[in-house]
Amino acid sequence: MSPSRFCLFLAPILILAACGGGDDMRLYPLSGPIAAANPSKLIPVTLSNNTETSGEIAFRLPKPSKTRCTGTWTSVAPRVTTHERGFSLGIKSLGGKYTNSTSDVGGVNSGEFYAVCKDGSRLEGTFVMGSGTQSGTGTVTDTRGNSYKLLF
């Protein structure tokens, strides 16, 4: 295959990969009125203005309410700060040296999910996610008696 044909073949794949998932959360109804009406319903949650540890969320609940909801998700990434003091006889650091460093702790981070809907109902939940990843799982409940599985 010639290089120009290969580029024509590869370009659409790269564009689709760049646009594909990874920046959205999903709510799956487990129990309550929404799950009773349609247990296979998927509720996409759109993320915007997200940083590494928090961001804004927006979604629409399905029937019977069909209301728009907005809120925030946030995650706590544990960090370790190290202070080092020492005596040095080197020419560059005559007398002593002092350094600070901060690093992330690997493992599982906990987070929270909170949203308020236009009709006044609220959704609140917790999740866990791996350090250095953009994926996680958790549970969310609302003030209308629904509970959801949160995946991202």
Z-matrix of the N, CA and C atoms (Angstrom, degrees):
N
C 1 1.449
C 2 1.528 1 107.38
N 3 1.324 2 116.72 1 133.70
C 4 1.460 3 120.91 2 -179.06
C 5 1.529 4 110.33 3 -72.07
N 6 1.341 5 116.37 4 155.54
C 7 1.470 6 119.46 5 -179.23
C 8 1.529 7 113.13 6 -58.68
N 9 1.322 8 118.33 7 -37.14
C 10 1.467 9 119.74 8 -179.26
C 11 1.526 10 110.96 9 -68.34
N 12 1.335 11 117.47 10 -39.16
C 13 1.469 12 119.79 11 176.93
C 14 1.521 13 111.10 12 -67.86
N 15 1.319 14 116.00 13 -38.01
C 16 1.452 15 119.77 14 178.27
C 17 1.530 16 110.59 15 -62.01
N 18 1.350 17 116.95 16 -42.53
C 19 1.470 18 120.87 17 177.98
C 20 1.525 19 111.33 18 -63.68
N 21 1.335 20 117.20 19 -39.56
C 22 1.463 21 120.38 20 177.84
C 23 1.524 22 110.98 21 -65.04
N 24 1.313 23 116.90 22 -34.23
C 25 1.450 24 121.66 23 178.18
C 26 1.530 25 111.30 24 -73.71
N 27 1.335 26 117.07 25 -39.68
C 28 1.448 27 122.07 26 -174.55
C 29 1.523 28 113.31 27 -78.96
N 30 1.324 29 119.43 28 -32.37
C 31 1.469 30 122.59 29 -175.61
C 32 1.531 31 113.04 30 -57.15
N 33 1.347 32 120.19 31 -50.16
C 34 1.472 33 118.45 32 179.75
C 35 1.529 34 113.17 33 -62.65
N 36 1.313 35 117.14 34 -33.62
C 37 1.462 36 120.23 35 179.33
C 38 1.528 37 110.22 36 -65.95
N 39 1.332 38 116.65 37 -43.31
C 40 1.464 39 119.89 38 178.90
C 41 1.520 40 111.60 39 -65.24
N 42 1.329 41 118.05 40 -38.81
C 43 1.460 42 121.43 41 178.66
C 44 1.523 43 110.32 42 -64.05
N 45 1.337 44 116.79 43 -44.83
C 46 1.466 45 120.14 44 179.04
C 47 1.524 46 111.19 45 -65.10
N 48 1.313 47 117.56 46 -37.99
C 49 1.462 48 120.40 47 179.15
C 50 1.516 49 110.95 48 -65.83
N 51 1.325 50 117.33 49 -38.46
C 52 1.465 51 120.65 50 179.63
C 53 1.519 52 111.35 51 -67.80
N 54 1.325 53 118.14 52 -33.28
C 55 1.460 54 121.79 53 -178.43
C 56 1.516 55 112.57 54 -86.21
N 57 1.298 56 118.57 55 -16.38
C 58 1.452 57 121.66 56 -173.24
C 59 1.501 58 113.07 57 -73.18
N 60 1.335 59 117.63 58 159.19
C 61 1.455 60 130.52 59 -178.93
C 62 1.507 61 117.03 60 -18.34
N 63 1.294 62 115.99 61 -164.18
C 64 1.437 63 121.65 62 -179.41
C 65 1.514 64 113.15 63 97.51
N 66 1.333 65 119.13 64 -27.19
C 67 1.452 66 121.51 65 -179.07
C 68 1.516 67 111.91 66 -107.29
N 69 1.306 68 119.22 67 12.87
C 70 1.453 69 121.32 68 -178.71
C 71 1.519 70 110.67 69 -125.77
N 72 1.312 71 113.73 70 149.64
C 73 1.461 72 121.58 71 171.85
C 74 1.518 73 107.18 72 -103.56
N 75 1.328 74 116.41 73 163.50
C 76 1.454 75 121.16 74 177.73
C 77 1.521 76 108.97 75 -136.03
N 78 1.341 77 115.55 76 138.06
C 79 1.462 78 122.19 77 174.54
C 80 1.521 79 108.33 78 -108.88
N 81 1.332 80 116.75 79 130.15
C 82 1.453 81 122.90 80 177.51
C 83 1.527 82 107.66 81 -115.29
N 84 1.345 83 119.58 82 115.33
C 85 1.467 84 121.27 83 179.70
C 86 1.532 85 111.34 84 -62.11
N 87 1.334 86 116.53 85 129.04
C 88 1.459 87 122.10 86 178.95
C 89 1.523 88 112.18 87 -103.69
N 90 1.335 89 116.60 88 -40.04
C 91 1.461 90 120.92 89 179.67
C 92 1.520 91 108.82 90 -153.79
N 93 1.337 92 115.14 91 161.93
C 94 1.455 93 120.45 92 -179.10
C 95 1.524 94 111.59 93 108.24
N 96 1.331 95 117.56 94 -176.28
C 97 1.466 96 121.97 95 -176.42
C 98 1.530 97 114.44 96 -59.45
N 99 1.330 98 118.64 97 -37.51
C 100 1.471 99 120.16 98 -179.14
C 101 1.523 100 110.43 99 -69.17
N 102 1.333 101 117.54 100 -42.93
C 103 1.470 102 121.16 101 178.27
C 104 1.526 103 110.74 102 -66.27
N 105 1.337 104 117.50 103 -34.94
C 106 1.462 105 120.26 104 178.66
C 107 1.526 106 111.09 105 -66.84
N 108 1.331 107 116.99 106 -37.29
C 109 1.468 108 120.68 107 -179.78
C 110 1.520 109 111.68 108 -72.91
N 111 1.352 110 117.79 109 -39.58
C 112 1.465 111 121.40 110 -178.74
C 113 1.524 112 108.69 111 -157.91
N 114 1.345 113 118.62 112 91.64
C 115 1.461 114 121.51 113 -175.41
C 116 1.529 115 114.12 114 -65.51
N 117 1.319 116 118.47 115 -16.83
C 118 1.464 117 120.29 116 -179.85
C 119 1.526 118 112.29 117 -97.23
N 120 1.319 119 117.69 118 10.96
C 121 1.466 120 121.95 119 -177.63
C 122 1.530 121 110.58 120 -67.67
N 123 1.319 122 116.63 121 132.90
C 124 1.454 123 123.84 122 175.71
C 125 1.527 124 107.80 123 -109.00
N 126 1.323 125 117.52 124 130.38
C 127 1.463 126 121.98 125 178.87
C 128 1.527 127 107.65 126 -112.14
N 129 1.343 128 117.77 127 105.18
C 130 1.466 129 119.31 128 178.42
C 131 1.524 130 111.06 129 -73.58
N 132 1.330 131 116.16 130 137.59
C 133 1.459 132 123.30 131 178.31
C 134 1.525 133 107.01 132 -114.93
N 135 1.316 134 116.68 133 118.29
C 136 1.453 135 121.92 134 -177.96
C 137 1.526 136 110.31 135 -90.00
N 138 1.326 137 115.47 136 134.51
C 139 1.463 138 121.53 137 178.11
C 140 1.521 139 109.18 138 -100.95
N 141 1.332 140 116.46 139 141.56
C 142 1.460 141 120.71 140 173.05
C 143 1.515 142 109.09 141 -144.26
N 144 1.312 143 115.62 142 156.14
C 145 1.468 144 121.95 143 -178.52
C 146 1.516 145 111.56 144 49.79
N 147 1.326 146 116.47 145 38.91
C 148 1.460 147 118.36 146 -177.93
C 149 1.527 148 110.71 147 -87.03
N 150 1.309 149 115.00 148 143.82
C 151 1.455 150 122.15 149 173.22
C 152 1.518 151 105.82 150 -107.62
N 153 1.303 152 116.45 151 -163.92
C 154 1.457 153 118.52 152 179.77
C 155 1.522 154 112.53 153 -71.52
N 156 1.331 155 117.60 154 -25.53
C 157 1.458 156 119.06 155 -173.74
C 158 1.521 157 114.61 156 -125.20
N 159 1.337 158 119.55 157 2.07
C 160 1.459 159 120.07 158 176.94
C 161 1.522 160 110.02 159 -163.98
N 162 1.331 161 116.04 160 167.01
C 163 1.449 162 120.40 161 178.68
C 164 1.516 163 111.82 162 -178.02
N 165 1.323 164 114.84 163 170.04
C 166 1.457 165 121.39 164 177.94
C 167 1.525 166 109.35 165 -90.16
N 168 1.338 167 116.26 166 148.54
C 169 1.457 168 121.93 167 179.32
C 170 1.521 169 109.59 168 -126.89
N 171 1.330 170 115.62 169 152.93
C 172 1.463 171 121.90 170 175.88
C 173 1.524 172 108.16 171 -149.72
N 174 1.334 173 116.16 172 140.61
C 175 1.460 174 121.55 173 178.56
C 176 1.515 175 108.78 174 -163.22
N 177 1.318 176 115.42 175 171.22
C 178 1.465 177 121.78 176 178.63
C 179 1.523 178 107.93 177 -125.65
N 180 1.332 179 115.73 178 126.49
C 181 1.467 180 119.99 179 176.18
C 182 1.528 181 108.85 180 -74.19
N 183 1.327 182 117.09 181 145.46
C 184 1.469 183 120.04 182 179.86
C 185 1.529 184 111.87 183 -77.79
N 186 1.328 185 115.36 184 -176.23
C 187 1.465 186 121.66 185 178.08
C 188 1.519 187 109.33 186 -53.04
N 189 1.275 188 119.95 187 146.68
C 190 1.452 189 127.81 188 12.91
C 191 1.530 190 114.15 189 -87.85
N 192 1.363 191 119.18 190 -15.84
C 193 1.466 192 119.30 191 -173.62
C 194 1.525 193 113.42 192 -83.89
N 195 1.340 194 118.23 193 -39.47
C 196 1.469 195 123.72 194 -177.48
C 197 1.530 196 111.56 195 47.30
N 198 1.320 197 116.08 196 49.91
C 199 1.456 198 121.10 197 -178.20
C 200 1.521 199 111.02 198 -107.52
N 201 1.316 200 116.26 199 151.08
C 202 1.464 201 122.70 200 179.50
C 203 1.524 202 109.08 201 -89.12
N 204 1.341 203 115.23 202 138.79
C 205 1.458 204 121.42 203 -177.57
C 206 1.537 205 109.50 204 -128.44
N 207 1.318 206 116.23 205 144.58
C 208 1.461 207 121.82 206 175.47
C 209 1.515 208 108.75 207 -136.26
N 210 1.321 209 115.78 208 154.33
C 211 1.452 210 119.42 209 179.88
C 212 1.508 211 112.66 210 -177.63
N 213 1.330 212 114.94 211 -149.89
C 214 1.460 213 122.27 212 -173.95
C 215 1.520 214 110.40 213 -141.79
N 216 1.312 215 115.63 214 147.18
C 217 1.462 216 121.02 215 165.88
C 218 1.525 217 106.45 216 -120.30
N 219 1.312 218 116.87 217 149.28
C 220 1.453 219 120.79 218 178.01
C 221 1.519 220 109.48 219 -149.53
N 222 1.303 221 115.93 220 149.42
C 223 1.462 222 121.98 221 179.96
C 224 1.521 223 108.64 222 -132.43
N 225 1.312 224 115.98 223 145.98
C 226 1.455 225 121.44 224 179.16
C 227 1.525 226 108.12 225 -104.59
N 228 1.326 227 115.53 226 115.87
C 229 1.462 228 120.92 227 177.33
C 230 1.522 229 108.33 228 -100.90
N 231 1.338 230 117.77 229 111.99
C 232 1.457 231 119.65 230 -178.61
C 233 1.529 232 111.53 231 -63.97
N 234 1.314 233 115.45 232 143.16
C 235 1.460 234 121.57 233 179.84
C 236 1.519 235 109.76 234 -130.08
N 237 1.308 236 114.93 235 153.68
C 238 1.457 237 121.66 236 176.59
C 239 1.525 238 107.55 237 -120.12
N 240 1.332 239 115.92 238 130.34
C 241 1.458 240 121.22 239 176.62
C 242 1.518 241 108.33 240 -109.28
N 243 1.326 242 115.74 241 131.30
C 244 1.457 243 121.82 242 -178.58
C 245 1.519 244 109.14 243 -117.82
N 246 1.328 245 116.30 244 132.68
C 247 1.463 246 123.03 245 175.19
C 248 1.524 247 107.26 246 -114.17
N 249 1.325 248 116.22 247 133.63
C 250 1.455 249 119.77 248 -179.66
C 251 1.523 250 108.80 249 -129.27
N 252 1.308 251 115.14 250 126.78
C 253 1.467 252 121.36 251 175.54
C 254 1.515 253 107.84 252 -123.72
N 255 1.286 254 115.11 253 141.03
C 256 1.457 255 118.09 254 -179.53
C 257 1.508 256 111.87 255 -157.73
N 258 1.301 257 115.43 256 165.34
C 259 1.450 258 122.68 257 178.09
C 260 1.510 259 107.77 258 -100.33
N 261 1.308 260 116.39 259 135.28
C 262 1.451 261 120.16 260 -177.63
C 263 1.517 262 110.15 261 -132.99
N 264 1.302 263 115.34 262 138.51
C 265 1.458 264 120.68 263 175.23
C 266 1.527 265 111.09 264 -105.82
N 267 1.331 266 116.37 265 8.88
C 268 1.463 267 120.35 266 179.38
C 269 1.514 268 111.44 267 -71.49
N 270 1.324 269 115.92 268 156.19
C 271 1.462 270 121.35 269 -178.30
C 272 1.524 271 111.03 270 -67.16
N 273 1.331 272 118.17 271 -39.88
C 274 1.468 273 121.32 272 -177.87
C 275 1.522 274 113.03 273 -69.13
N 276 1.300 275 118.18 274 -35.51
C 277 1.464 276 120.55 275 -177.67
C 278 1.517 277 110.51 276 -126.56
N 279 1.298 278 114.29 277 55.77
C 280 1.460 279 120.89 278 -176.85
C 281 1.525 280 110.53 279 -60.56
N 282 1.294 281 117.08 280 125.77
C 283 1.453 282 121.95 281 176.89
C 284 1.509 283 114.08 282 103.99
N 285 1.310 284 118.98 283 -42.73
C 286 1.456 285 118.67 284 -179.12
C 287 1.519 286 112.51 285 173.82
N 288 1.290 287 113.99 286 168.20
C 289 1.451 288 118.32 287 177.72
C 290 1.518 289 108.47 288 -137.13
N 291 1.322 290 114.51 289 148.79
C 292 1.461 291 121.04 290 -178.32
C 293 1.517 292 107.44 291 -141.96
N 294 1.319 293 117.94 292 125.55
C 295 1.462 294 121.11 293 179.06
C 296 1.528 295 109.77 294 -135.58
N 297 1.329 296 114.26 295 149.70
C 298 1.464 297 122.79 296 173.14
C 299 1.519 298 107.71 297 -122.29
N 300 1.302 299 116.86 298 142.88
C 301 1.464 300 120.06 299 173.61
C 302 1.523 301 109.11 300 -145.39
N 303 1.319 302 114.82 301 147.41
C 304 1.462 303 121.55 302 178.44
C 305 1.515 304 108.04 303 -127.85
N 306 1.330 305 116.74 304 135.22
C 307 1.461 306 120.27 305 178.58
C 308 1.522 307 109.87 306 -141.86
N 309 1.337 308 115.16 307 152.78
C 310 1.459 309 121.21 308 176.84
C 311 1.514 310 110.18 309 -76.60
N 312 1.320 311 115.53 310 147.43
C 313 1.451 312 121.71 311 176.49
C 314 1.523 313 107.81 312 -94.47
N 315 1.318 314 117.11 313 127.44
C 316 1.456 315 121.05 314 178.97
C 317 1.514 316 111.35 315 -70.31
N 318 1.325 317 115.99 316 158.88
C 319 1.457 318 120.07 317 178.02
C 320 1.509 319 111.42 318 131.33
N 321 1.315 320 115.63 319 -143.53
C 322 1.459 321 121.97 320 -176.21
C 323 1.525 322 109.20 321 -112.96
N 324 1.334 323 116.17 322 131.51
C 325 1.455 324 122.15 323 179.02
C 326 1.518 325 109.57 324 -105.77
N 327 1.315 326 116.68 325 144.90
C 328 1.460 327 119.97 326 176.90
C 329 1.524 328 109.42 327 -97.55
N 330 1.331 329 115.68 328 157.51
C 331 1.452 330 120.61 329 -179.70
C 332 1.509 331 111.43 330 -151.57
N 333 1.344 332 114.86 331 171.85
C 334 1.459 333 121.42 332 179.32
C 335 1.520 334 110.51 333 -130.38
N 336 1.330 335 114.83 334 153.04
C 337 1.459 336 125.08 335 -178.59
C 338 1.523 337 106.08 336 -127.90
N 339 1.340 338 118.18 337 127.18
C 340 1.463 339 120.74 338 179.05
C 341 1.522 340 109.50 339 -145.47
N 342 1.338 341 116.72 340 132.44
C 343 1.465 342 121.33 341 179.35
C 344 1.523 343 110.01 342 -145.94
N 345 1.330 344 115.39 343 150.55
C 346 1.460 345 123.01 344 175.68
C 347 1.524 346 107.33 345 -122.10
N 348 1.341 347 115.80 346 134.64
C 349 1.465 348 121.27 347 -178.07
C 350 1.525 349 110.42 348 -98.07
N 351 1.321 350 115.96 349 160.32
C 352 1.471 351 121.71 350 -179.17
C 353 1.524 352 112.12 351 -60.32
N 354 1.344 353 117.46 352 -28.70
C 355 1.463 354 120.08 353 179.71
C 356 1.539 355 112.56 354 -85.43
N 357 1.333 356 117.58 355 3.75
C 358 1.454 357 121.75 356 177.96
C 359 1.513 358 115.18 357 96.11
N 360 1.314 359 118.93 358 -11.28
C 361 1.463 360 119.26 359 178.43
C 362 1.530 361 109.69 360 -72.57
N 363 1.327 362 115.17 361 154.18
C 364 1.459 363 121.59 362 -177.22
C 365 1.521 364 110.06 363 -126.35
N 366 1.335 365 115.70 364 147.99
C 367 1.454 366 122.75 365 174.72
C 368 1.514 367 107.83 366 -121.51
N 369 1.340 368 115.44 367 136.92
C 370 1.453 369 120.22 368 -178.07
C 371 1.517 370 108.88 369 -144.89
N 372 1.323 371 117.07 370 139.41
C 373 1.451 372 119.31 371 179.36
C 374 1.511 373 112.79 372 -165.01
N 375 1.320 374 114.61 373 178.28
C 376 1.456 375 122.17 374 178.99
C 377 1.520 376 108.72 375 -130.00
N 378 1.326 377 115.75 376 158.16
C 379 1.457 378 120.91 377 177.95
C 380 1.518 379 109.68 378 -150.95
N 381 1.323 380 115.28 379 167.53
C 382 1.460 381 122.46 380 172.22
C 383 1.521 382 107.78 381 -125.42
N 384 1.328 383 114.80 382 147.03
C 385 1.465 384 119.84 383 177.64
C 386 1.521 385 108.66 384 -143.69
N 387 1.320 386 115.46 385 152.92
C 388 1.459 387 119.98 386 -179.86
C 389 1.522 388 111.39 387 -75.40
N 390 1.326 389 116.33 388 144.58
C 391 1.464 390 120.47 389 176.65
C 392 1.522 391 109.24 390 -61.88
N 393 1.321 392 115.62 391 134.04
C 394 1.458 393 120.67 392 178.76
C 395 1.510 394 113.92 393 75.70
N 396 1.331 395 118.89 394 9.83
C 397 1.463 396 121.27 395 178.60
C 398 1.513 397 109.60 396 -118.87
N 399 1.297 398 115.93 397 166.81
C 400 1.461 399 121.53 398 174.38
C 401 1.515 400 109.50 399 -117.22
N 402 1.324 401 116.40 400 36.60
C 403 1.451 402 120.27 401 178.54
C 404 1.524 403 109.64 402 -132.38
N 405 1.329 404 114.60 403 150.21
C 406 1.447 405 119.21 404 -179.72
C 407 1.511 406 111.99 405 -170.27
N 408 1.334 407 115.01 406 -179.65
C 409 1.450 408 121.86 407 -178.96
C 410 1.527 409 109.15 408 -147.56
N 411 1.326 410 115.86 409 150.48
C 412 1.452 411 119.65 410 179.25
C 413 1.511 412 111.89 411 -171.02
N 414 1.331 413 116.10 412 -169.92
C 415 1.457 414 122.34 413 178.33
C 416 1.521 415 109.20 414 -129.49
N 417 1.327 416 115.32 415 147.13
C 418 1.460 417 122.87 416 -179.54
C 419 1.522 418 107.78 417 -135.05
N 420 1.328 419 117.40 418 141.36
C 421 1.459 420 121.94 419 173.75
C 422 1.525 421 108.45 420 -125.81
N 423 1.337 422 115.95 421 158.55
C 424 1.464 423 119.54 422 176.18
C 425 1.520 424 110.24 423 -124.76
N 426 1.323 425 115.45 424 171.79
C 427 1.463 426 120.88 425 -177.41
C 428 1.520 427 112.41 426 -79.69
N 429 1.323 428 118.46 427 3.21
C 430 1.470 429 122.95 428 177.23
C 431 1.521 430 112.68 429 -102.94
N 432 1.316 431 117.25 430 8.30
C 433 1.460 432 120.64 431 177.40
C 434 1.518 433 114.98 432 89.33
N 435 1.316 434 118.18 433 14.32
C 436 1.467 435 121.74 434 178.00
C 437 1.523 436 109.79 435 -98.19
N 438 1.318 437 115.04 436 147.02
C 439 1.468 438 119.98 437 170.03
C 440 1.529 439 108.22 438 -126.90
N 441 1.330 440 116.40 439 147.25
C 442 1.454 441 122.47 440 -172.06
C 443 1.529 442 109.64 441 -133.68
N 444 1.325 443 115.07 442 153.26
C 445 1.462 444 122.35 443 167.92
C 446 1.517 445 105.75 444 -95.16
N 447 1.332 446 117.94 445 129.22
C 448 1.459 447 123.51 446 178.12
C 449 1.514 448 108.69 447 -103.17
N 450 1.317 449 116.92 448 125.01
C 451 1.470 450 122.20 449 177.22
C 452 1.518 451 109.18 450 -130.92
N 453 1.309 452 116.17 451 141.45
C 454 1.461 453 120.99 452 173.62
C 455 1.503 454 110.11 453 -155.66
